[in-house]
Amino acid sequence: MFRRLLIANRGEVAARVARTARRLGVQVVAVASEADRDAAWLADVDEVVVIGPARAAASYLDQDALIEVGRHTRCAAVHPGWGFLAENDVFATRCAAAGLTFVGPSPDHIRRMGDKSLARATMKALGLDPIPGSRTPARDAAHAAVIAEEVGYPVLLKAVAGGGGRGMRAVDHPEAFAEAFESASAEAQAAFGDGRMYLERRITGGRHVEVQIIADHQGTCLHLGERECSMQRRHQKVMEEAPSPGLSAEERARILPLVADVVARSGYVNAGTVEMLVDQDGRAWFMEMNTRLQVEHPVTEAITGLDLVELQLRVAAHEPLPLRQEDVTFTGHAIEARVNAEDPDDGFRPCPGTVSTLSWPEGDGLRVETHLRAGDRIPPYYDSMVAKVIAHAPTRDAAIARLDAALAQARIEGVTTNVALQRRILGWDAFRSGRYDTTSLERWLASEG
């Protein structure tokens, strides 16, 4: 195991990784921007280096500064967390060149899966069918329009280097295609420095289901079940659960071992998530692969009893996975609510500020992931997450009740949050029945005015 670890991230991400590292006896070095230098979560690490001004591009995304910190503090490895540089193949390459182990997959796998069009071709060649669509990036809008006619409307335009819903447009009719292509391509160029586009058939009423995998250097790849991530707004996840209430037992038995086999044959190493879209017939299609740990990984940890950050670190240290597929057991149901400092009644406007009061309920089956304490400030420069609240129970109904009770008892003052909306979702008939898709939440919010 590594003696000293640099966490190239901030906030809840850094606090989560640090907790496992410290439990394993690994010393933790954290970086902080000027805006974060007095943050409470920094008290739980061994060393803090202020890396730059508040702007992420000049601090948490500054590869030169991060690598210099890693070398200067004698770290053996770098954990990128999720977000920022977690899926940056250049950063992974530079870490290796500097003698720092990157806790994640190889730069080549990050690059191949980061190029969504190449990822589709790679997975199809290995036997995992992607959503029907273009085989290669479109040369231009005219070329894309020809492909759209072949695939059949409605279609979904996606950025080759995209993520988080940016550079994505749904197109229902040919007349709207050219404008949508130019708009999506321009957004992708601004967000990712790459305006290339590909397209997929738009599956209406689909469900977003993702498969968690972990693979070691010895060729073993395990699946750790699936998560349901269809409760979304503008392609951003709001609430996640495991297992999925929308995946049939037959499709689960087909897709989970297939995903693990495909990932193993690709030579992938470390944690990753294979994202699928389940159509109205219950068939799961490959969408993309995230070459990192996900925000919502605690629901998988809850039903498996595993620590995914620990497995990441052990694999990065070239240890074999300590279990086989038949050793992975799934118990009960888990649901995660993302509590953000935002105002759902004002277009989900971010609400940074000082958290004057902050307390969470405790008890069996409850877990709260947060980096904040009373008196901390949520700065306006980064995401607005306050906490992730996870409830685990023997049944889905019991997990819903436990999470709702936890949110009801939470006390957060000083900033506006989405807790009331999360509780409304938990009481919503569509959610309680498990019969919802990726469009359900937005349609419901629109109907509610």
Secondary structure by P-SEA (a helix, b strand, c coil): cccbbbbccccaaaaaaaaaaaaacbbbbbbbccccccccccccccccccccccccccccccaaaaaaaaaaacccbbbbccccccccaaaaaaaaaaccccccccaaaaaaaaaaaaaaaaaaaaccccccccccccccaaaaaaaaaaacccbbbbbccccccccbbbbccccccaaaaaaaaaaaaaaccccbbbbcccccbbbbbbbbbbbcccbbbbbcbbbbccccccccccccccccccccaaaaaccaaaaaaaaaaaccccbbbbbbbbcccbbbbbccccccccccaaaaaaaccccaaaaaaaaaaccccccccccccccbbbbbbbbcccccccccccccccccbbbbbbccccccccccccccccccccccccbbbbbbcccaaaaaaaaaaaaaaccccccccaaaaaaaaaacccccccccccaaaaaaaaaac
